[in-house]
Amino acid sequence: MNVTGFRVIAWGLLLVVLDFNINGFDLLPDWLGYIIIISGCHQLSNQLSYSQFRHANLAAYALLFIYIVNILMLFSATSDSTIGLIDGIMSVMMIVFMYYICDGLFHFAQSIQESEFSQAVRRNWLFYFIANLIALISQPLLLLNSSFSIIMVVLIITVVLSTLFIIFKLFKAAKFHLPPTPTDHSSL
């Protein structure tokens, strides 16, 4: 049996990462992406016995909640610094979410003896973490000096690419088969 929860999470992440706006209207709404991600995490929690996917599910719920709060604050008279703080919290929570997804993906790959794949997941996580950490730390610098804007564009592109690498790993993991359970006698 394939592990379809990985594919569901990958599609949800694509909705969150890709933004296509027409006159301020997002054609790929992030809230829908978070709901799809929650569904995929729930599937993985049921299919696999790794606690990482239960933690990722909780982080996905937190991301959806923070996203909704952020949208509501955009429509109210909220200061830019408050919205920036919410964006920072959202970035940190996304890092936490991706940690649990990558750690669960790593352990899943180890359990099916895909050591090369598990090491690639580990490298992708490290790239994602470093890119996001640098972008997070650099955000206050942009507020102080607008000459950092080109650097932020490069950082944003790097963050998106690092996220896409993990999404591709999720799609690949969905093609793997679950190892047989000890009580499975179908091979006899």
N, C-alpha and C positions, 0 to 999 in steps of 0.2 A: 504494500500500500504506500502511495506517495504521501508526502507531508505537505498538504495543500495550504496549511496556515502560513507557511513562508511566502507563498505566492500572493495570498490575500494581503499580508502586511506590505509586500513590495508594491502592490497596486495602490494601497492607501498612502504609502510614503510618496509615490509619484504624484498623487493628487496634492499632497502638502507642499512638495518641493517645486513643482511646476506651477507657475502663475501666468495665466493668460487673461488679461484684462481688456475689456472693451468699454470705454467711457466710465471707468471705475468699477465696472461689474466683473467680478471674478468668475470666469467660465468654469474653472475647476475649484470649487469651494473647499477650503481647508477643513471645515467642520465635517464634511462628508469623508474626507481622507482619514480624519481621526476616528470616525465611527467604523470605517472599514478596518483600520489598524486594530481597534479594540476587538473586532470580530475575529481577526486573524490570530491575535494573542490568545483569545479565548479558545480557539481551535487547537492551538499548540499546547495550551495548558491541559487540554483534554487528551491530546494524542501522545504527548511526551511528559515524562515525569520530572522535568527540570523546573526548579523554582524560579529560574530566571524569567520564564515566560509569564508566570503569575505576577512577578514584579514589573515586567514590561507592560502588562495589562493595566496595572495600577498607575504607572507613569503615563500611559496613553489616556486614561481617564483624566488625570491631572492636566495633561496637555490640552484636552478638549475644554476643560473648565477654564483654564487660563486663556485660551483662545477666545472663548465667549466673553470673558471679562474684558479682554483687550478690545474686542469689537464694541462692546457696550461703552467703554471709556472713550473710544473714538467719536461716538455720537454725543458725548456729554462734554461739558466745559472742563476738560482735564488738561493739566499742564503737560508740556512735552517731556519734562523730566519724569513725570509719573508714568507716561506711556513708555518712555525709554527703560524705566525700571521693570515694567511688566514684560517688555521685550527681552530684557536680560534674564529675567526669571524663566521665561519661555525657552530661551537658548540653553540655560542650565538644565532644565527639565528634559529638553530634547537630547542633550548629552547623556543624561541618566538613562533615558529610554533606550538610546542606541547602545549604551554599554550593556544593558540587560539582553537586548536582542543579539548583539554580537557574542556575548559570553554564552548564551544559550545555543547559538549557532555553532560556536567553537566546540562545546561539549557534545552536541549532536554529531558533528563531523567526527569527533574522536570516537564516539560510540559505534560508528559504522566503519571505522578504520580508514577514514579519509583524512590522513594526517597532512597531506599537502594542502588540501582545501582548508583545513582548520588553521594552518599557519597563514594562509592567504587572508582568512577572516581576521586573524590577529593583527596582521599588517594593516589591513584596511581600517580596523578599529583605531589603531594607533595614529594613522594618517588623519582620520576623521577627528579624533580627540585633539591632536595638535593644531589642526586647522581651525577648529572651533574655539579652542582656548586662545589662540592668537587673535582671532576676530573679536572675541568677547573682551579681551584686555584692550584691544585697539579702539573700541567704540568710544570711550571717553576722550581719547586723543583727537578723534574726529570733531567732537564738540568744541575742543579748544582751538583747533587749527584746521581750517578747511582744506589746506594743502595735502592733507592725508587722504582726501577723497579717492584719488586714483589707487592708493594702497588698499583702501576698503573695497573697491571694486574688484581688485585682484583677489583679496581675501574671500569675498563673497563667491566668486567663481570657484575658488579652491574648495570652499565649504560645500558648494553644490556638487562639484565633481566627486569629492570624498563621499558624499551621501549617495550619489549614483553608483559608485563602486560597491557600496554595501547593498544597495537595491539589486544590483546584478548578482551578487552572492546569494541573496534571498531567492531570486528566481532560479538560480542553479540548484540551491538546496531543495527546492520544491520537487526537483526531478529525482532526488534520491529516494530510496525505498526505506521504510522503517525496518529495523532489524526484527527478526522473529522473536516473539516473547517466549519465555521458558515453558509456558503452558501450551504453546502452539504445536500441535502434533500433525499439521498438514504435510510436513515433509516426510512422514513415515510411509 
